[in-house]
Amino acid sequence: MGNFGVANWIVLIIYFVAMLYLGTKVGKSNNSTESFFSGAVRFPGGRSGCRLWRRSVQRYLSSACRDGVIPAV
């Protein structure tokens, strides 16, 4: 056990048991791998792609303005 302490072990075991309980409880509501990764919500692929592209352009422009590559308007 070393310097970890008894109280820390108790907290760690309680946390581990709680995570196992929640995982099994939530896992029962899962029907497939697709519902797990998408949260059982369907997003149109084009809309998601546009959102990712827009966000990457915003990040590029904000960093370019911050670094002085593009003058701020």
N, C-alpha and C positions, 0 to 999 in steps of 0.2 A: 504494500500500500504506500509506503514511503511518505512523502509530504502531502499527498492528496487529501487525506483526512476522511473521517467517517461521515461527516455531514455532507461532504461533496459526493461521496459514493451513494448516499441515500438519495440525494437530489438527482443524480445521474440515473439511478435505477427507476425512480418515479417518472422521470422524463421519458426514458426508454419504453416503459410500460404504457404510458399515455400515448406515445406516438404509435405503438403497435395497435392499441385499441382504436385510435382514430383512423389509422390506415385500413384496418379491417372493416370498420363501420362505413367509411367513405368508399372503399373498394367494392363493396357489395352493390353500390348503385351504378357502377361502371359496367356498360354492356359490351364495349369493344375498344380496341386500341384507338380508333378514330375518335370516339367520344372522349377518350382520355386526353388526347392531345388538343382537340378543338374545344373542349369544354361543352360538348354536345350542342354547339352552335355552328351553323354553317355560314361562312363568309364567302362572298363571291371572290374568286381569285384575282380578277382585274382590279377590284377595289382595294384589296390588300396590297397588291403590287404597286398601285399608284400611291398608296399611303407610304409605303416604304421608300419609294423613289423620291417623293416630296420631302420626306424627313431627311434623307441623305443630302439632297440639294440644300435644304435649310442649314444643315450642319456645316456643309462645305462653305456656303456663303457667309455664315456667321464667323467661322474661323478665318476666312480670307479677309473679312473686314477687320477683325480683331488684329490680325497680323500686318495689316496695312497693304495687302496685295490689291484689294479693291477699295477705293475710297468710299467711306460711308456717306449716304445721301442724307 
